[in-house]
């Protein structure tokens, strides 16, 4: 199945022979010692039920990080909505380190103000507090933003809850098979269809500002690469050369696209200037070179090649030159993604027909296997580098899973029907 590299092999085979719902999240492995935190339901003075349960969203976000263990609603000793209502001694009895309270107020038709406060329970003082205006449609986004602020304040790391993921789903079979490229919030809510096709869609890749997605489509019976604006839906074709057009990857400055082309006869790595379409060929090898990904500084690319006899990862300067081999442990290392700090590479690591997600520490040279599946693929770092999302099989279905970079925390993302494949986490964006 993995004789070469799954995605490129598919492109080659298709070229030669011509080949929805919100995600649900299940935490499958928690972290012992996660920090206890109390998140009280936000006060609401309007008619009926509040338009959004902000506390539940924040609680879910922090729980999904693996770093926090929110108290269940039934265990809350009180429901304060302002600082003067907080009795710290009551919360100390529950052994929670921090307390979150807030209020949601209606300011006009469909318009609201969200206020929250974060308290250090043992010091008995507020350590964070903000107020935000929001429309009804933006309330979930504001809740994710609050989660980011809390996460950063308590961990010192930037939160990634107010980001998105792109992924491909497949439903049906045979001639009735449908491929859908979607973008959703990081918690699986608000799925937005980018493209639906009866032909394969693959290799989604985010622009550095998270405003566009590049992808490979076979809708015109041949492999082509499009760039599509997420907000407007407008798109443009950037690659439709003879042979393979695959594996797009945006440069950090958003001006260039790395991709795999076989227009000169063999799959090689190219860089395209998006302003004018000019191409620069980076590799020259009788082997298959594919799956390029940029380093965060934009100075080099990591790609997969079987030039050494088996698929391994190599690095080449963006201006060209001799590629340097990076992986030596295992018979198969492919599908790289690079951590935002540039210090780690996530990859598919294969031995004896088992393919799992591993991380190579570029400073130490140590490779660590993080997952336990047999067919794990398509790893993608969260924009803060704390998690890796990837595709795998569960019960003969394709699902996404996420694992912390230390391997201690796992969660599964799936849909009710169909398969989920090729997830990619967005950057922080604008």
N, C-alpha and C positions, 0 to 999 in steps of 0.2 A: 504493500500500500504506500509505503514511503520510500520507494526506490530512489526517487529524486526528491522533489519538493512539491508537496501536495497541490498547492495553488497553481504553480507554473505547469506542472504535469497536466492538470486539468485544462489549462489554456491550450497546451500543445495538442492534447487529444481532441478537444472540441474543435480546434482549428482544422485539424486534419480529417476528423470524422463527423463533426457536428452532431456536440452533446448539449388575526392581529388583535394583537391584544397587548395590554400592559404586562410588563414583567412582574412576576411575584418573587419575593426574596425570602429565602429560608436560611437561617444561620445553622450551619452544620457542625461547626467546631468553635467554641468560645475560648476566651483567654482567662485562665485562672489568675485572679488578682486584678481584674479590670476595676477601675476606680468607681465606687458607688456615687451616684448623683441623683438628686431629686428634681424632677421637672413638673411643676404644678400646672394643671390646666389654666389657661389664660382667662382672665376675667372678661366677661362679655355682657354689656348692658342693653344690647339691641333686642328687637323682637325675635321670638323663636330661637332656634339653634344658631350658633355662630356659623358663618359661611365656611370656615376651615378650622380643623382642630390643630392649631399651631404647635401646642405642646407635644402632641402625638408625633408630629412630623420631626420635631427636634429630637425627641426621645429615640425615634427609629434611626435617625441619622447617627447620633452618638453611639447607639448600640451597634450599628453596622460598621463603625470604625474599629470595633474590637477593643478599644481603649477604655470604654466606659460601660457601666452597668446601671442603667436607669432604674429607679425604684418603680415597682408596679403601682398603678393608681390606687389599688386597694390598700396599699401599705403607707400611703401618705397620711401624716398625722394632722394636717391642716391644709387649707387652700387659700393662702394669702395671695393678694393681687397687688399689694403695695408694700413698701419697705416697713412702714409703721405697723404692719400686721404680722411681721415675721418674729417669731419667738425662737431664737437660736437654740435654746436649751432643749426644746422638743426635737429638733432635727439632729442635735448631737447624740441623743439617745438612740437614733437609728443608724448611727455610724456612717452618715453620708458626709462626704468632704465638701460638696458644693450644692447650692440650691438655685434653681432658676424659676422666676416668677414673671408674669407679664399681663398685659391688658390689650384687648382688641376693641377699638372704638370706631363707630361709624361716623364719618364726617360729611357724607353726602351720598347721593345715589351711586351705589357701587364703589364708593371711596372710603378708605379706612386709614386709621393710624395704629401702628403696632409698636408697643413699648415693651421692653424686657429689661430685667436686671439679673445679674449673676452675683451670688454671694459666696464668700468663703465662710463656711459654717463655723469652723473652729476659731477663726479670728473675729467672727461676728461683724463683718463689714462687707459692703458692696465693693466688688472689684471690676465690674463692667456694667454698662447700661447705655442703651440707645433707644431712639424713637425713629420710626420710619413711616412715611406715607406709602400707601399701596392701593392699587385697584384690586377688585376681587380676583381677577385672573392672575395677579402677581403675588397672591398671599403665600402660595407654596414656595415661590422663589425667595420671598422675604424670610420664610421659616428656615430654608436652607442657608441663607446668608447668616442668620442668627446662629445656626449650628456651626458655621465656619468660624465666626467670631469667638464662640465659646471654646471650640476645639483649639484654636490658636492661642487663646489666653491661657488655657490650662496645660497645653503640651509644648508650646513654643514652636509648633509646626503649623503651616498654613493648612486650613481645611479645604476639602475638595468636594463638599456636598452640593454646592451650587454650580455644578458642571454637568456635562452630558456624556452619554455613550451612544455610539453608532453601532449597528449590528444588522445582520442579514437573517431573515427568517425564510423557511421553506414550508409550504403546505401543499397537500395533494400529492399525487404521484403520476408518473407517466406523462401523457400529453396534457394532463390537468395540473401539473406541478406549477406552483406560483412562487416566485422569488420576490421578496420585499426588503428594501433597504429602509431602515428606520433610524430615527434619532429620538432618544428619550432622556429624561432627567436621570441623574445618577442613581436614583432609587427606583427607576423603572416606570415612573408616572409620566403622563403627557407624551405618549409615543406619537411621533409625527412621521408620516410616510414621505420619504424622499423620492422613491421610485418603486413601482411595481411592474413586474415583467414575467412573461412566460418563459423567458430565457435567463440563464444564470447571471447573477450579480455577485461581485466579489471585491475583496481588497479595499474596503473603505479606509480613508485616511483623512484626518483633520488638518485644516490649515492652522498656522500658529495662533491666529486670533480667534479660532473656533467659529468663524463665520461661514466657512465653506467645507465641503466634503468632496474629495476626489474618490473615484471608484472605477472599477472595470465592469462593463456591461457587454452582453452578447445580444442585445435587443435587435441589432441589425445583422445578426447571423455571423458576426465576426467580433473578435475582441477589440474594444475601443475604450479609451479613457476619457471620462467627463469630469469637469469641475462644476459643482452645484452650490449655489447660495442657499443656506438653510432657511433663512427668513423669507426670501422672496420666491424661491423655487426656480429661479432662472439658472440656466446651465449653459456650458459651452464645451464642445468637443476639442480636446487638445492632442489626442494621439489616435490615429487610425492608419498606421503604417502597415505595409505587408508583413504578415507573420504575427509574432507575439507582441501585444501591447499590454503590459502587466505591471503589478506591484508598485503603484505610485506612492511617493513619499514627499511631503512638503519640506522645503528648507525652512530653518527657523526664521528667516527674514521674509518668508512668503513670496519671494520673487522667483524661485526656481522649483522644479519638480524633478526628483530622481525617479527613474522608471526602468523597466526591463523591456528592451526591444530586440527583435531578431531580424530587423530589416536588412542587415548585412550578412545574414545567413545563420548566425548563432546567437542564442540569448546572451546579451551583454548589458552592462549597466551604463545608462546615459543620464546626463543632466540636461533638462530643458529650461531655457529662459522663457518664462511665461509671457513676458511683454511682447516678444517677437517670434517665439517658437523655435529659436535657434537651439541646436543640439550639440552636445559635447560628449563624445564617447570616452568612458573612463576605463573600461576593462577590455582586454584582448586575450582571449583564451579559447581553446577548443572545447573547454568544459562549459557547463551551464552556470551562468552567473545571474543571480536574481535576488529579490527581496531586499532592496537597499533601504537603509534607514539612516537619517542624518544624526550626527552627534549634536548635542545642544549648542555647541559653539559654532556650528556650521562649517567647520574646517575639514571634516572628513565624513566618510560614510562606512557603515558596517553592512556587509551583504553575505549571502549564502552562495557557496560554490562547491562543486564536486571535483575541482581541479586536482585535489590531492588523493582522489580515489573514492571519497565518501563525502556527503554533505557536511561542510564545516563553515564556521564564520571567519570572515576576513575583513580587514579594514584598509581603506584606500583614501588618500588625500583627495579633497574636493577638486583640486587642480590637476589630479592625475598622479601617476607614478606606480611603483611596484606595490601590489597589495601585500599586507602582512597577515599571516594566519594568527587567529586569536584562540581557537578552541582545539584541544588535543585529547580531552577526556571523553570517551564514548565514540560510538560509530556514527552517530547522527547528531548534529547540532545545527539548527536552522530557525528561520522565522524570528529574527532578533527584534527586540525593542530595547531602547536605551533609557535608563532612568533620567529624570530631569536634571540631576546633578552631574550626569555623565560618568558616574563611578561604577555602575552596574549594567549588565546586559541580561535581560530575560530572554529565554530561548526555549525551543522544543528540543529536549535532550532524549535521544533514543538509544536503547540497547536491547537486543534479543526480542525485537518486535513490540517492545513497550515504550511508549512515548509520553514523557512527562515534562512539566514546566520546571526549569532550573534557572538559577541566577548565577552568573559569573561575576565575581568581584574583580574588577580590572586592576585594583591596587595590589591585592594579595594573590590573584590568580586562582583562587579557590572557587570551585563550582559546587553549588548546593542545590539538591533536588527538593522542590517545595510541594509537589502534588503527588497524589496516589493513584491516579487513573491509569488507563492503558492507552488511551488515544486522546491525550490532551494537546491542544494546539492554539495558535494565534494569541500569544501573550501580549498584554498592553498595560503599561504602568499608569497608575493614577497620576494626575499632574503634580501631586505633592510627594510622589514616590513611595507612599506607604503601603499601597496595595497593588496587586496585579490581577487583572481580569483576563480570562481565557475561555476557550471553548472546550467542551468535553462531551462524552456520551454518558447518559444515565438512563437505564431501562430502555435501551434501543432508541433513545431520543437525544437530539442535540440540545445541550443546555449551556449556559454560561456559569462559570464559577469565579469567585474572587478569593485570593489568598493574600494574607499579609506577607511582607517581604521577609519576615522571620519565620514564616510557615506556621505560626501559632493560631491563626484565626482564619476561618473559611466561611463562605456563604455561597448559596446557589441561586441563580436567577433563571427562571424558566417561564414559558407561556403555556396556556392550557392545551393548545393543539399546535402541532408542527415542531420544527427544529429551529434552534437558534445557533448561529454560527458567526465567526469572524468579528468578535467584539473589538472596539477600539475606544479608549477613553479620551475625551476631549482635553485640550489644554485649558488653562484658566481663562484664556480669551481676553476680550477687551475689558 
